């Protein structure tokens, strides 16, 4: 697991690498900024060949994790809707450009601005992470509200949300008001990779009524999506933290997190995975 003693505290800190039990974090895991490559870790079939350029115009928010010269914790290089680290640590050395989260009950996470999903009907949520494994229900991201609808409140009874957890299989869930509405859920067929850099993307297309999940550039799951993204009242937008009090925090590191205002195609997701974090988008 992460070296919790190094990660404790409320202010952003810096340590050199993720430390894991056994061989879960090897040399490939330490390089938080290394690019992706084609592979079969996510299962399914590779995306079809094609140009499929992502296009910078579809990228709404791009969060990276180097301290900016003006002291901003978490920089959105597209729209400037910057976030903040809460108790988390910056990586340095081979882990430079990442944030490290101790998971469990450490309450370390990234707090992103409210209402990032306003007006969205198509969206893609994308991240590069090293997951250290551990208990189920660790959140990569969790956007929504609790029963009060108050910014920052976390009473353990979420009213609306969209999240991705590792159980250890990746599990996406969406719920919108009213309270009796059932969840929309999709779950990957195999455990999410642990101990090395991995890519994950959730694609929502309201027009096509489809949600899709990708791991390392390959399709991992899909389901019919009859929800409306803007019905989620996202006043709590967190990386590494669940709206449910009983769920553990994310244990591992995050290299980059992006939100697109479009439903990326399978080819575009595969191209983004291959390009890796920090790649230029054209």
VEXDREN-2710 file (C-alpha; in Angstrom, 1 decimal):
% VEXDREN-2710
k/r/px/py/pz
1/UNK/0.0/0.0/0.0
2/UNK/1.0/3.6/-0.2
3/UNK/3.3/4.8/2.5
4/UNK/0.6/6.5/4.6
5/UNK/3.0/8.2/7.0
6/UNK/4.4/10.2/4.1
7/UNK/1.0/11.1/2.8
8/UNK/-0.7/12.4/6.0
9/UNK/-1.5/16.1/6.3
10/UNK/-3.7/18.7/4.8
11/UNK/-1.3/20.6/2.6
12/UNK/0.0/19.3/-0.8
13/UNK/3.3/17.4/-0.2
14/UNK/5.8/15.7/-2.4
15/UNK/7.2/12.2/-2.4
16/UNK/9.1/10.2/-4.9
17/UNK/7.0/7.2/-5.9
18/UNK/4.1/5.0/-5.0
19/UNK/5.1/2.1/-2.7
20/UNK/3.1/-1.1/-3.0
21/UNK/3.0/-4.4/-1.3
22/UNK/4.8/-7.2/-3.3
23/UNK/5.2/-6.5/-7.0
24/UNK/2.0/-4.5/-7.6
25/UNK/4.0/-1.4/-8.5
26/UNK/7.0/-2.2/-10.6
27/UNK/9.1/-0.1/-12.9
28/UNK/6.2/0.5/-15.3
29/UNK/4.2/1.9/-12.4
30/UNK/6.7/4.4/-11.3
31/UNK/6.7/6.4/-14.5
32/UNK/3.6/8.4/-14.0
33/UNK/4.0/10.3/-17.3
34/UNK/5.0/7.5/-19.6
35/UNK/2.8/7.0/-22.7
36/UNK/0.4/4.2/-23.3
37/UNK/0.8/1.4/-25.8
38/UNK/-1.5/-1.1/-27.5
39/UNK/-2.4/-4.0/-25.4
40/UNK/-5.1/-6.4/-24.2
41/UNK/-5.4/-5.5/-20.6
42/UNK/-9.0/-4.2/-20.9
43/UNK/-10.4/-7.2/-22.8
44/UNK/-12.7/-6.9/-25.8
45/UNK/-11.7/-6.0/-29.3
46/UNK/-9.3/-3.2/-30.4
47/UNK/-10.9/-0.2/-32.0
48/UNK/-11.1/-0.1/-35.8
49/UNK/-8.4/1.7/-37.6
50/UNK/-9.1/5.2/-38.8
51/UNK/-8.2/8.8/-38.5
52/UNK/-10.6/9.6/-35.6
53/UNK/-8.7/12.7/-34.5
54/UNK/-10.0/13.8/-31.2
55/UNK/-10.0/17.5/-31.9
56/UNK/-9.0/20.1/-29.2
57/UNK/-12.4/21.7/-29.5
58/UNK/-14.1/18.8/-27.8
59/UNK/-11.8/18.9/-24.7
60/UNK/-13.5/20.9/-21.9
61/UNK/-11.3/20.3/-18.9
62/UNK/-7.8/18.9/-18.6
63/UNK/-6.5/18.4/-15.1
64/UNK/-2.8/17.9/-14.4
65/UNK/-0.9/17.7/-11.2
66/UNK/2.2/19.9/-11.2
67/UNK/2.2/22.8/-8.9
68/UNK/1.8/25.9/-11.0
69/UNK/4.0/29.0/-10.6
70/UNK/1.1/30.9/-9.0
71/UNK/0.5/28.2/-6.5
72/UNK/-2.6/26.5/-8.0
73/UNK/-2.9/22.9/-6.8
74/UNK/-4.7/21.3/-9.7
75/UNK/-4.6/23.1/-13.0
76/UNK/-7.3/23.0/-15.7
77/UNK/-5.2/24.0/-18.7
78/UNK/-8.3/24.4/-21.0
79/UNK/-10.8/26.6/-19.2
80/UNK/-9.0/27.5/-16.0
81/UNK/-11.5/25.8/-13.7
82/UNK/-8.9/24.7/-11.3
83/UNK/-9.2/22.2/-8.5
84/UNK/-7.5/21.7/-5.2
85/UNK/-5.7/18.8/-3.4
86/UNK/-7.1/17.8/-0.1
87/UNK/-4.5/16.0/2.0
88/UNK/-2.9/14.4/-1.1
89/UNK/0.7/14.4/-2.1
90/UNK/2.5/15.4/-5.3
91/UNK/4.8/12.8/-6.7
92/UNK/8.4/13.6/-7.5
93/UNK/11.3/11.8/-9.0
94/UNK/10.0/9.1/-11.3
95/UNK/6.4/9.9/-10.1
96/UNK/6.7/13.6/-10.9
97/UNK/3.5/15.0/-12.5
98/UNK/1.2/12.7/-10.5
99/UNK/-0.7/12.9/-7.3
100/UNK/-0.5/10.1/-4.7
101/UNK/-3.5/9.1/-2.6
102/UNK/-3.3/6.8/0.4
103/UNK/-6.8/5.4/0.2
104/UNK/-8.7/3.7/3.0
105/UNK/-9.9/6.3/5.5
106/UNK/-7.1/8.8/4.8
107/UNK/-9.7/11.3/3.3
108/UNK/-7.2/12.3/0.6
109/UNK/-8.8/13.4/-2.7
110/UNK/-9.0/16.1/-5.4
111/UNK/-11.8/18.7/-5.1
112/UNK/-12.9/19.9/-8.6
113/UNK/-15.2/22.9/-9.3
114/UNK/-18.9/22.5/-9.1
115/UNK/-21.2/22.1/-12.2
116/UNK/-18.7/20.7/-14.6
117/UNK/-21.5/18.7/-16.3
118/UNK/-23.9/21.6/-16.9
119/UNK/-25.5/21.4/-20.3
120/UNK/-23.7/18.2/-21.4
121/UNK/-25.5/15.6/-23.4
122/UNK/-22.4/13.8/-24.7
123/UNK/-19.3/13.5/-22.5
124/UNK/-16.2/11.4/-22.1
125/UNK/-14.4/11.1/-18.7
126/UNK/-10.8/9.9/-19.1
127/UNK/-7.9/9.2/-16.8
128/UNK/-4.5/7.7/-16.5
129/UNK/-3.9/6.0/-13.1
130/UNK/-1.9/3.5/-11.2
131/UNK/-4.3/1.6/-8.9
132/UNK/-2.6/-0.1/-6.0
133/UNK/-5.4/-2.5/-5.5
134/UNK/-7.2/-3.0/-2.2
135/UNK/-10.7/-2.9/-1.0
136/UNK/-13.8/-2.7/-3.2
137/UNK/-15.7/0.5/-4.1
138/UNK/-12.6/2.8/-4.3
139/UNK/-13.7/5.8/-6.4
140/UNK/-11.7/7.2/-9.3
141/UNK/-14.2/9.9/-9.7
142/UNK/-17.6/10.7/-8.1
143/UNK/-19.7/13.7/-9.2
144/UNK/-23.0/14.6/-7.6
145/UNK/-24.7/15.6/-4.3
146/UNK/-25.9/14.1/-1.1
147/UNK/-29.5/14.4/0.2
148/UNK/-29.0/18.0/1.3
149/UNK/-27.8/19.3/-2.1
150/UNK/-25.3/21.5/-0.2
151/UNK/-21.9/22.1/-1.6
152/UNK/-19.4/20.0/0.4
153/UNK/-21.9/18.1/2.4
154/UNK/-21.4/14.3/2.6
155/UNK/-24.0/12.7/4.7
156/UNK/-23.8/9.3/3.2
157/UNK/-27.1/9.3/1.3
158/UNK/-26.4/10.5/-2.3
159/UNK/-29.3/11.8/-4.2
160/UNK/-27.8/12.0/-7.7
161/UNK/-24.4/10.9/-9.0
162/UNK/-22.1/9.6/-11.7
163/UNK/-19.1/7.6/-10.6
164/UNK/-16.5/5.0/-11.5
165/UNK/-15.2/2.6/-8.9
166/UNK/-12.8/-0.4/-8.9
167/UNK/-14.4/-3.5/-7.2
168/UNK/-11.8/-4.8/-8.4
169/UNK/-13.7/-4.8/-11.8
170/UNK/-14.3/-1.3/-13.0
171/UNK/-17.9/-0.3/-12.3
172/UNK/-19.7/2.7/-13.6
173/UNK/-23.0/4.0/-12.0
174/UNK/-25.3/6.8/-12.7
175/UNK/-28.4/8.0/-10.8
176/UNK/-30.6/11.0/-11.2
177/UNK/-33.5/12.3/-9.2
178/UNK/-36.1/11.5/-8.1
179/UNK/-34.8/9.3/-5.3
180/UNK/-36.7/6.2/-6.4
181/UNK/-35.0/6.1/-9.8
182/UNK/-32.8/3.1/-10.3
183/UNK/-29.2/3.2/-11.2
184/UNK/-27.7/2.8/-14.6
185/UNK/-24.8/0.5/-14.2
186/UNK/-22.1/-1.2/-16.3
187/UNK/-19.2/-3.3/-15.1
188/UNK/-16.1/-4.5/-16.9
189/UNK/-15.6/-8.3/-17.3
190/UNK/-12.2/-8.4/-15.7
191/UNK/-10.4/-6.8/-12.8
192/UNK/-8.9/-3.3/-13.4
193/UNK/-5.1/-3.5/-13.8
194/UNK/-3.1/-2.7/-10.6
195/UNK/0.5/-1.8/-10.0
196/UNK/1.1/-0.2/-13.4
197/UNK/-0.1/2.8/-15.5
198/UNK/-3.5/2.2/-16.9
199/UNK/-6.0/4.2/-19.0
200/UNK/-9.7/4.2/-18.4
201/UNK/-12.5/6.1/-20.2
202/UNK/-16.3/6.4/-19.7
203/UNK/-18.2/7.6/-22.7
204/UNK/-21.8/8.9/-22.5
205/UNK/-23.9/9.5/-25.6
206/UNK/-27.5/10.6/-24.7
207/UNK/-28.5/10.9/-28.4
208/UNK/-27.5/7.3/-29.1
209/UNK/-28.7/6.2/-25.6
210/UNK/-25.4/4.5/-24.9
211/UNK/-22.8/4.4/-22.2
212/UNK/-19.4/2.7/-22.9
213/UNK/-16.4/1.8/-20.7
214/UNK/-12.9/1.4/-22.0
215/UNK/-9.7/0.1/-20.3
216/UNK/-6.4/0.5/-22.0
217/UNK/-8.0/1.5/-25.3
218/UNK/-10.3/-1.5/-25.5
219/UNK/-14.0/-1.8/-25.0
220/UNK/-14.7/-3.3/-21.5
221/UNK/-18.5/-2.8/-21.2
222/UNK/-21.5/-0.9/-22.6
223/UNK/-25.1/-0.4/-21.6
224/UNK/-28.2/1.5/-22.6
225/UNK/-28.2/5.0/-21.2
226/UNK/-31.6/6.7/-20.7
227/UNK/-30.4/9.3/-18.2
228/UNK/-29.7/13.0/-18.5
229/UNK/-26.2/14.1/-17.4
230/UNK/-27.4/17.6/-16.5
231/UNK/-29.9/16.2/-14.0
232/UNK/-27.0/15.3/-11.8
233/UNK/-26.5/18.3/-9.4
234/UNK/-22.8/18.1/-9.3
235/UNK/-21.8/20.3/-6.3
236/UNK/-19.4/17.6/-5.1
237/UNK/-17.0/16.7/-7.9
238/UNK/-14.3/14.5/-6.4
239/UNK/-11.3/12.4/-7.7
240/UNK/-10.5/9.6/-5.2
241/UNK/-13.4/10.2/-2.9
242/UNK/-16.9/8.6/-2.7
243/UNK/-20.1/10.2/-1.8
244/UNK/-20.9/7.2/0.4
245/UNK/-19.2/7.5/3.8
246/UNK/-18.5/3.7/4.0
247/UNK/-16.5/3.5/0.8
248/UNK/-12.7/3.7/1.0
249/UNK/-10.6/6.3/-0.8
250/UNK/-8.7/5.6/-4.0
251/UNK/-5.3/4.1/-3.3
252/UNK/-2.7/4.8/-5.9
253/UNK/-1.7/7.7/-8.2
254/UNK/-3.4/9.8/-10.9
255/UNK/-1.5/11.2/-13.8
256/UNK/-4.2/13.1/-15.6
257/UNK/-8.0/13.5/-15.7
258/UNK/-9.9/14.9/-18.7
259/UNK/-13.6/15.7/-19.5
260/UNK/-14.6/16.1/-23.2
261/UNK/-17.9/17.6/-24.3
262/UNK/-18.4/14.8/-26.9
263/UNK/-18.8/11.1/-26.9
264/UNK/-15.4/9.9/-28.2
265/UNK/-15.5/7.0/-30.7
266/UNK/-13.8/3.7/-30.0
267/UNK/-11.0/4.8/-32.4
268/UNK/-10.5/8.1/-30.6
269/UNK/-10.3/6.4/-27.2
270/UNK/-7.7/4.0/-28.6
271/UNK/-5.7/6.8/-30.1
272/UNK/-5.8/8.8/-26.8
273/UNK/-4.6/5.7/-24.9
274/UNK/-1.8/5.2/-27.3
275/UNK/-0.7/8.9/-27.0
276/UNK/-0.7/8.7/-23.2
277/UNK/-1.0/11.5/-20.6
278/UNK/0.6/14.9/-21.5
279/UNK/0.1/14.3/-25.2
280/UNK/-0.9/17.3/-27.4
281/UNK/-4.5/17.1/-28.7
282/UNK/-5.1/18.2/-32.3
END
